[in-house]
């Protein structure tokens, strides 16, 4: 099988290496000629223009940013043959799937979201979401899922709409919290000392803050601009933060205790494995903090 990787960013290169290790012929393409030449030379990849890359490919994997997605799709669409399968890896799914259907209407297309970064060394224990929209795509997604599961990948199949709603909570919201937390932490005069005396709770927070701050602005903007209900979710966070802050300012220990008990009760109802999860986390905190 010959795979055309459209995009020579970190994830594009990751999948190029993955498919080559699987024994497939791989060609990688990019708008950035200097970057493409550097990647090709360093990793010994066949390189080509977008149009040349897709001509002889069996499968095409589009690994470009959401901002560039439509332009790239329009660029390669005249060269697409009806028997080629086209997959994208955007973190948002409704928009790219809609664009692919518009320009590759006669082809089998599939939205895919690899929920991991380019630092991963393998697919084992990683999560991938597939978002088919019709029976033909669903049949292919089920087959693709079986193949991925043989590599110990957690695979979920859902609609693009459901995916994007879930990602509002799973990606958009944590990125927002992480950036705000980083903004606050870096303004602390004793910032350099905090990590030296930190226990598990702070390390978890700081890890989230660092990951969010070191993410590309393009991804953050894309998530915040395109995920549905993200503004409502973040407004809810600010409102609830204000509620907690008000209780703390009043030093209302009775209300704070009651509110924490309510949260614990909600956790038990929402999480069937609450007790085991709680005990595990408690042991982690207990072993590292006083």
N, C-alpha and C positions, 0 to 999 in steps of 0.2 A: 504494500500500500504506500502511496506517495501522499505526504501531508504538506500542505502549504501553510506556513505560519505567517500571518499578516500582522506585523508589528514586532519590532526588535527590542521592546522594553524588557524589564526583568521577568515578567510573567511569560511573555512571548518566548524568551530564551529558555525559561524553565521548561515549558512544554515542548520546545524544539529538542532539548536534551532528553526529555522523557520519551518522546516518540522514537528518537534515534536509538535509545537504549532498548526499546521494545522491538527493534529490528526493522523499523520502517524507514523509507527514504524521506528525507526532510529538506525542504527549501524554505528559507526565511526571507521576508521582505520588509522594507521600511521606507518611509518618506525621507528619513535622514540618511543620506548616502554615506557620510563619514562614519556615523555610528554603525551602519550596516556593514561597512567594510571592516571596521574594527572588530565587530562581533564575529564576522565570518572568518577573519584571520586568526583571532584568538582561540575560537572554539572549533575551527575547521568545518564550518557550515557552508553549504551551497547557498549563495545569495542571488537575489533577482529583484526586479521591479515588481510592484503589485501585479501588474498585468501579466508579466511573464511567469510569476510564481503560480498563479491560479490555473494557467492554461492546461498543464498536464497533471494536475493534482486530483486525487480521488476524494480527499477530504480537505476542507479549508477551515482553519481555526483563526478567527478574527480576534486579535489581542491588542486592540487600540483603546484609547480613552473614549469616554462617552462623548466628549466634545468633538472628537475627530471622527466618530463612528459613521455618521451619515455620509460625510464626504468620501471616506474610504470605500464604503459600500457602493456608492455611485461610481467611483473610479473603477472598481473591479467588475461591476455588474455586466458590462458588455462582453467580457471574456468568459463568463460563467456558462458551463454546459449543464444541460438539464439533469444529468445523472450524478452530478457532484453533490456531496453533502456538506452543508455549511453550518458551523457552530461558532457561537461567540462566548466570551468569558467575562462580560461586563458584570459589575456588582449590582447594577440595576437591570431589570429584565423586561418590563413592559415596553419601554421605548425601543431598545435594540431589536427585540423580536418583531415589533410592528414595522420597523424600518426594513428588516430582512424580508418580511413577507411582501412588502411593497416592491422591493427591487429584485428579489429572488423568488417570485411567486410560483414558479414551476418546479422549484427545487425542494428537497427535503431540508428543512432548517431546524435547528434546535438551540434554544437558549440554555446556557450552562453557567453556573456560578461556582467556581472553586473557592470554598471558604477557607483559604489559607494563603500565605504569602510566599514570595520567591525564596525565602530562607529555608523552606522545608526541603529535607533531603530525600523524601519519598512520599508516595500517596498513602502509605499505611496509616490507618487511624485518622485520616483526614476526612473532611465533609465536602461533598459535591452535591449541588442542587441542580436538577434538570427541569426545564419548564416547557413541556410540549403544549401545543394548543389545538391539536386535532388528532384523529385516530392514527394517521400515518406517522406523525411525530411521536405519539405515545408508544406505538409499537417499537419504533427505533429506540426510544428512551428506555424502555423495559429491557431491550437487548443490551444496550450500552450499560445499563445499571448492573446486569449480571456480570458483564466483563469487568467492570470496576470493582464489584464486590469480591471477585476472585483475588483482588489485590488488597483486600482488607480495607476498602474505602466505605465510609458511611454515605449512602446515596439516598436522596429524597426526591420524589417527583411531585410537582405541584404546578399550579398555574402561575404565569408571570405576575398576575395581580396579587396573589397570596404571597408569593416570594417577596415582592416589594414591601408589602405591609409588615411582614416578619422582619425584614432587614431594617425597617425604621427603628425597631426595638433592638435588634441584634448588632447593627453596625452604626447607624446614624446617631442614636442616643448615646452609646458609650464614647464615640468620638467627641461628641459635644461635651460630655462630662469630663473627659480626659483633658481636652484643651482648656476648659475653664479651670480645672484643678491645677494644671501646669502653670497657667497664668498667675494663680494665687500663690503657689508654692515658690515660684521663681522670684516673687517679690518679697519673700521673707529675708530679713537681714541675716538670720542664722542658717540660711539655706545650706551652706557647705557642711554644717555640722549635723543636719537632720538625718542624713543617710547613715552616718556613723552610729547613731544611737537608736535607729529605727528597728521596730519589730515587724511582725508579719502584716499587721493592718496597714501600716504606712507603706511598706514595700509593695503591697498589692495596689495601693492607690498610686504610688509613684510610677509603678510599671505601666499602669493604664495611662497616666499623664505623659510619660515619655513616648509610648507607642503612638498616641494620638498626635503629639507635637512633631514627631519625626515622620509622620505620614505625609505623602505628597499633597500639597494644597489642592491639586486638581481632583484627587479622590474625595477629599473632604467637601469641596464645593459641589461636586457631582452628587454626593449622597444628600447633602443638605438641600440642594435645589430640586432634586428629582424624586426623593422618597416621599410617598404619600403619608400624611398625618404626622410628619416629623415635627412640624411647628407646634401642633397641638400637644405632642408628647413633651417637648422641651418647655413649653409654657406651663404644663402641668408640673414639671419638675421645679420650675422657679416658684410657682405658687405653693407647692408643698414645702420647699426649702424655707419660704417666708413664714409658713405656719410653724415649722420647727423652731426657727430663729426667734419668733415671738414668744414661744414657751420658754426658751432658754433665757431670753432677756428678762422675763418675769420670774425666772428661777422657780417655775412651777413644777416641782418634782413629782407631784401627784399626777398631773396631766401628762407629763413626759412618760412616767411609768405606765400609765393606762394606754398611751399611744403605742408604746413598745410592745405591750401585751397584745394589743390588737394586731400588730404586724406579725407577731409570732403565731397568733391564731390563723391569720390569713396564709402564712407560709405552710402551716400544717395542712390546711384545706387544699392549697394549690399544688403542693409538692408531696407526692406519695412517699418519697424517700427522705422526707424532712428529717426524721430522727437520726438516721445514719449520717446524713449530710451535716447536720448540726454537730453531732459528736466528733466527726472528723475535723471540722473547722475549729471547734472548741479546743481540741487537742493541739492543733497547729498553733493557735494563738497562745495557749497556756504554756507551750514548750518554749516560746520565743519572747514572751512578754510577762511582766509582773503586773 
